Amino acid sequence: MKLSFSAEDEAFREELIAFIEANCPAAGYSSGDFIGTEVSDGDGIMVIPDWAREWQAALFDNGWMIPAYGPELGGRNATPTQTLIYLEELASRGIPRSVHFVGYAIAGPSLLEFGNPDQRALAPAAIRGDTVWCAGMSEPGAGSDLANISTRAVDEGDHFKVNGQKVWTSYAMLASKCLCYVRTDPDVPKHRGISALIIDMDTPGIEVRPLRHITGQAEFAEVFFTDVLVPKRNLVGEQGDGWRITMGALAHERGGLWVEGVAGCQRSIDDILTMIKSRGRDQDKVVRRRVAELYSQVRGLRALGYKGFASFAQGTSAPEHSFMKVATSELHQTLIELAMDLQGAGLAVTDRAVAESKGRWQQSFFTGLAATIGGGTSEVQRNVIAQRVLGLPRGR
Ligand SMILES: Cc1cc2nc3c(=O)[nH]c(=O)nc-3n(C[C@H](O)[C@H](O)[C@H](O)COP(=O)(O)OP(=O)(O)OC[C@H]3O[C@@H](n4cnc5c(N)ncnc54)[C@H](O)[C@@H]3O)c2cc1C
């Protein structure tokens, strides 16, 4: 087993760190910290500040947005190992690439994989953040069971007429385009009747109603479609091929997520260590044991992530990665709960001016709840592990 990086990879790391140090306006934050602070207006509705637009554009223009892509797509043809280094360096510093992930993580890669030449031409602006995208998958009756979507698109010759509702649509209030999954054929088995459409959000008949998080801030929305006319040229892939595209889109969303999950846990344990020292709790046996247990879990998950990455880089499947989303999101919630406990009555203080660590833990306590839901709930991930990794029969 080789546990070190090559000289070339270390040079890549150095160049990245130099770029971050010279250009990054956002070190020391996580994207969760941004929600409700720098990226919402006085009413709590999400906005994209100028510095975030400029940072994302600078990453793209210098080949640091998606390093594995070529320069025309904001990358530098980096190897998988270099991508791992990149993700770790950003995540361990709490630096987001963007405050809205759908364009670079879902829409852009999906258009490149499944779109026609005109649609692929939309990808650079999506990845650079010049065009803000949202992803219309979930509906009131279709979340974990995504194939159940009922938003209907009726084929009317040169266009589709769309009626229905999406929910939990991140950034819908800011987006100019939606990669939207609709039912084009209700008479075939449900996985086969779904299609993917690019819908311009300023098309007549679309209503966006922001939904507030438990923090009071609105980062996602309900989206209602009433007789929305969408040109046929906006169909991505073949009609009825939407299920395959959703699976591709979710894989794009999840790839590399484990690195950010592990790095987030590592940052939290580091911050907890600082907190117990500053509060004089570092001689408390119960606290010491608890922190040591959680530290060993974080390190164990990192090792597991690396093992999966090594298999993946060699072209074999990495079942370890099925565990990583569940494990890192749940471990992070436990870490945040410990940090809240350590504050005693101070845990109820949400005013950033006086709260411990500027309210980082209170904010994370709320936003961390979403981590075991978005992108596939923990329960559903466990079903996947049971069936695909452990080979157990489908539950009834
Ligand atoms: C912060 C955030 C951002 C999001 N952004 C977007 C977005 O941009 N676009 C988008 O389309 N969606 C988005 N979502 C929605 C997300 O994909 C769904 O919330 C998720 O897929 C779960 O679906 P649901 O909320 O309908 O819950 P449901 O599927 O109704 O699940 C309810 C409960 O039942 C459990 N459950 C369901 N099925 C099973 C099963 N088979 N076995 C055991 N337990 C089960 C679930 O685990 C959960 O606890 C976002 C969610 C969050 C939290």
The ligand as an SDF file (V2000), in Angstrom:
LIG
                    3D

 53 58  0  0  0  0  0  0  0  0999 V2000
  -31.3150   20.9610    2.0020 C   0  0  0  0  0  0  0  0  0  0  0  0
  -32.0750   20.1800    0.9570 C   0  0  0  0  0  0  0  0  0  0  0  0
  -31.9840   20.5670   -0.3600 C   0  0  0  0  0  0  0  0  0  0  0  0
  -32.7230   19.8800   -1.3280 C   0  0  0  0  0  0  0  0  0  0  0  0
  -32.6260   20.3170   -2.6210 N   0  0  0  0  0  0  0  0  0  0  0  0
  -33.3530   19.6870   -3.5760 C   0  0  0  0  0  0  0  0  0  0  0  0
  -33.3080   20.1350   -4.9480 C   0  0  0  0  0  0  0  0  0  0  0  0
  -32.6050   21.1050   -5.2730 O   0  0  0  0  0  0  0  0  0  0  0  0
  -34.1010   19.5210   -5.8570 N   0  0  0  0  0  0  0  0  0  0  0  0
  -34.8730   18.4550   -5.5320 C   0  0  0  0  0  0  0  0  0  0  0  0
  -35.5410   17.9210   -6.4110 O   0  0  0  0  0  0  0  0  0  0  0  0
  -34.9410   17.9940   -4.2520 N   0  0  0  0  0  0  0  0  0  0  0  0
  -34.2090   18.5870   -3.2710 C   0  0  0  0  0  0  0  0  0  0  0  0
  -34.2790   18.1480   -1.9610 N   0  0  0  0  0  0  0  0  0  0  0  0
  -35.2160   17.0780   -1.6380 C   0  0  0  0  0  0  0  0  0  0  0  0
  -34.5880   15.7620   -1.2760 C   0  0  0  0  0  0  0  0  0  0  0  0
  -34.0440   15.1200   -2.4070 O   0  0  0  0  0  0  0  0  0  0  0  0
  -35.6860   14.9200   -0.5980 C   0  0  0  0  0  0  0  0  0  0  0  0
  -36.0120   15.5790    0.6100 O   0  0  0  0  0  0  0  0  0  0  0  0
  -35.2500   13.5220   -0.3070 C   0  0  0  0  0  0  0  0  0  0  0  0
  -35.0660   12.8000   -1.4880 O   0  0  0  0  0  0  0  0  0  0  0  0
  -36.3260   12.7870    0.5610 C   0  0  0  0  0  0  0  0  0  0  0  0
  -37.5780   12.8820   -0.0180 O   0  0  0  0  0  0  0  0  0  0  0  0
  -38.8220   13.4280    0.8090 P   0  0  0  0  0  0  0  0  0  0  0  0
  -38.4350   14.6920    1.4950 O   0  0  0  0  0  0  0  0  0  0  0  0
  -39.9990   13.4610   -0.1070 O   0  0  0  0  0  0  0  0  0  0  0  0
  -39.0810   12.3580    1.9580 O   0  0  0  0  0  0  0  0  0  0  0  0
  -39.8460   10.9650    1.7960 P   0  0  0  0  0  0  0  0  0  0  0  0
  -39.3190   10.2160    0.6280 O   0  0  0  0  0  0  0  0  0  0  0  0
  -41.3210   11.2300    1.8260 O   0  0  0  0  0  0  0  0  0  0  0  0
  -39.4000   10.2270    3.1110 O   0  0  0  0  0  0  0  0  0  0  0  0
  -40.0300   10.5020    4.3830 C   0  0  0  0  0  0  0  0  0  0  0  0
  -39.3930    9.5630    5.3990 C   0  0  0  0  0  0  0  0  0  0  0  0
  -39.6300    8.1850    5.0430 O   0  0  0  0  0  0  0  0  0  0  0  0
  -38.4190    7.4810    4.9200 C   0  0  0  0  0  0  0  0  0  0  0  0
  -38.4970    6.5180    3.8210 N   0  0  0  0  0  0  0  0  0  0  0  0
  -38.9590    6.7680    2.5580 C   0  0  0  0  0  0  0  0  0  0  0  0
  -38.8770    5.6490    1.8040 N   0  0  0  0  0  0  0  0  0  0  0  0
  -38.3580    4.6780    2.5950 C   0  0  0  0  0  0  0  0  0  0  0  0
  -38.0280    3.3180    2.3990 C   0  0  0  0  0  0  0  0  0  0  0  0
  -38.2120    2.7090    1.2220 N   0  0  0  0  0  0  0  0  0  0  0  0
  -37.4980    2.6260    3.4470 N   0  0  0  0  0  0  0  0  0  0  0  0
  -37.2980    3.2270    4.6500 C   0  0  0  0  0  0  0  0  0  0  0  0
  -37.5950    4.5350    4.8990 N   0  0  0  0  0  0  0  0  0  0  0  0
  -38.1180    5.2490    3.8860 C   0  0  0  0  0  0  0  0  0  0  0  0
  -37.3670    8.5300    4.6200 C   0  0  0  0  0  0  0  0  0  0  0  0
  -36.0730    8.0980    5.0080 O   0  0  0  0  0  0  0  0  0  0  0  0
  -37.8520    9.7100    5.4620 C   0  0  0  0  0  0  0  0  0  0  0  0
  -37.4480    9.5640    6.7970 O   0  0  0  0  0  0  0  0  0  0  0  0
  -33.5550   18.7950   -0.9750 C   0  0  0  0  0  0  0  0  0  0  0  0
  -33.6150   18.3960    0.3620 C   0  0  0  0  0  0  0  0  0  0  0  0
  -32.9060   19.0760    1.3270 C   0  0  0  0  0  0  0  0  0  0  0  0
  -32.9960   18.6140    2.7550 C   0  0  0  0  0  0  0  0  0  0  0  0
  1  2  1  0
  2  3  1  0
  2 52  2  0
  3  4  2  0
  4  5  1  0
  4 50  1  0
  5  6  2  0
  6  7  1  0
  6 13  1  0
  7  8  2  0
  7  9  1  0
  9 10  1  0
 10 11  2  0
 10 12  1  0
 12 13  2  0
 13 14  1  0
 14 15  1  0
 14 50  1  0
 15 16  1  0
 16 17  1  0
 16 18  1  0
 18 19  1  0
 18 20  1  0
 20 21  1  0
 20 22  1  0
 22 23  1  0
 23 24  1  0
 24 25  2  0
 24 26  1  0
 24 27  1  0
 27 28  1  0
 28 29  2  0
 28 30  1  0
 28 31  1  0
 31 32  1  0
 32 33  1  0
 33 34  1  0
 33 48  1  0
 34 35  1  0
 35 36  1  0
 35 46  1  0
 36 37  1  0
 36 45  1  0
 37 38  2  0
 38 39  1  0
 39 40  1  0
 39 45  2  0
 40 41  1  0
 40 42  2  0
 42 43  1  0
 43 44  2  0
 44 45  1  0
 46 47  1  0
 46 48  1  0
 48 49  1  0
 50 51  2  0
 51 52  1  0
 52 53  1  0
M  END
$$$$
